[in-house]
């Protein structure tokens, strides 16, 4: 997977996550997601940013041998099969996923209020511990929606493109279309559910 992907990107600059750059074309690779639970010890994700837009992304989960990928305007795939988001249109029938910042005890934007609210309004809220996989699972219809309030750009870039190409509406948690300007947050779901989740997030932020 990595060899083929790098061949597709021939001529583009390769940049490890630790050396994330502001250059016009970016590639970020995460070989160790280092979640609090260490659920995903070897997760690869990446993206290429051309002219400020996400262009190509892949997320590989070696524990399940699943490779999620997407190219702008060409759809999203899982191990070569086309992905499509779930069409759940009612928040009360939805299964959601989220995450929390590492400094949850000191960060006032720790997502606890939002989590409590969504837990009461949905069928349930899960936590995988990886923003990249959360977004890919939305793309695959395994979760109906995902939100998180405190992320880095490399956490969400590839997954955001994959979810978007699978039919999700992907924005910042406040509805802004700019996902990659710090501080980063994300909200992803089909358009109908996205609107309902956004309303809840706006209520809890006031």
Secondary structure, DSSP 8 states (H G I E B T S, - for coil): -HHHHHHHTTTS----GGG---SSS-----S----TT---SSEEEEEEEETTEEEEEEEEETTTTEEEEEETTS-EEETTEE--------GGG-EEEE---TTTTT-S--SHHHHHHHHHHSSEEE--S-HHHHHHHHHTTSSSEEEEEEE-HHHHHHHHHHHHHTT-EEE-TTS-S--SSSSEEEEEE-HHHHHHHHHHHHHHH-
